[in-house]
Amino acid sequence: HDLIFERTSDQIQVTIDGNLVYFRQLSFDTIRAGFLEIHGMILGSMPNSFLYDNWFNGQIIHAILQIDDTALNILEFAEKSLHGFEFAGKMP
């Protein structure tokens, strides 16, 4: 699944496979917008080549996205939006 986390100077938005699952307006008095970035990660991707043996296949059992004071339970949102929990990705 594609999990896209976007944070701008005035909002937080999380999208799973093109479906908006979380949105929150933000207001900052002391944080400059230049420090805010867009992050993304892909869940469930397969390697481009099977020549690599350092790929992990398993299940995510706990996934919390913490942004300042806001905690987002990724699996809870995935379950409510009918997205699965299987994960495949490269070990760091």
ZIJOBEL-V940527 format. One record per residue. RES is the residue in one small letter. PHI is phi in whole degrees, 0 to 359 (999 if undefined). PSI is psi in whole degrees, 0 to 359 (NA if undefined). D_FIRST is the distance of its C-alpha to the first C-alpha in Angstrom with 2 decimals. Layout:
BEGIN
RES_PHI_PSI_D_FIRST / RES_PHI_PSI_D_FIRST
END
This chain:
BEGIN
h_999_149_0.00 / d_269_121_3.79 / l_246_115_6.29 / i_244_121_9.67 / f_253_120_12.85 / e_240_130_16.00 / r_229_119_19.45 / t_246_187_22.55 / s_293_343_26.16 / d_229_6_26.04 / q_201_158_22.58 / i_240_135_19.32 / q_218_133_16.24 / v_237_130_12.65 / t_236_133_10.10 / i_243_121_6.71 / d_50_43_5.73 / g_82_359_9.41 / n_256_125_10.86 / l_290_119_13.15 / v_248_347_13.16 / y_206_136_15.77 / f_213_135_18.64 / r_212_130_21.85 / q_285_143_24.85 / l_238_155_26.37 / s_220_128_29.90 / f_239_132_31.11 / d_264_330_34.79 / t_238_0_34.84 / i_258_130_31.54 / r_276_138_31.59 / a_298_336_28.70 / g_297_341_28.93 / f_271_355_27.32 / l_270_140_24.08 / e_228_167_21.10 / i_256_131_17.61 / h_237_149_14.93 / g_214_151_11.33 / m_215_153_9.03 / i_248_125_6.01 / l_257_136_4.65 / g_88_18_5.27 / s_277_152_7.32 / m_254_152_10.81 / p_294_152_14.01 / n_290_333_16.00 / s_220_144_18.96 / f_273_14_19.86 / l_285_343_22.78 / y_266_135_21.11 / d_252_11_21.56 / n_254_33_20.01 / w_263_142_16.41 / f_255_132_15.23 / n_237_129_13.73 / g_184_209_13.87 / q_230_144_12.70 / i_275_123_12.22 / i_253_346_15.34 / h_208_122_15.90 / a_217_107_13.93 / i_241_128_16.18 / l_259_117_15.96 / q_252_122_19.64 / i_233_108_20.97 / d_52_242_24.75 / d_271_355_25.86 / t_261_125_22.63 / a_252_134_20.39 / l_237_119_17.01 / n_277_101_15.74 / i_299_318_11.92 / l_293_324_12.02 / e_297_316_14.68 / f_293_322_12.89 / a_296_319_9.83 / e_294_317_12.69 / k_291_333_14.63 / s_258_17_12.12 / l_66_27_11.47 / h_262_145_7.86 / g_279_183_8.25 / f_247_0_8.95 / e_290_146_8.67 / f_224_136_8.20 / a_221_133_9.54 / g_190_172_10.93 / k_273_137_14.39 / m_295_144_16.92 / p_292_NA_18.49
END
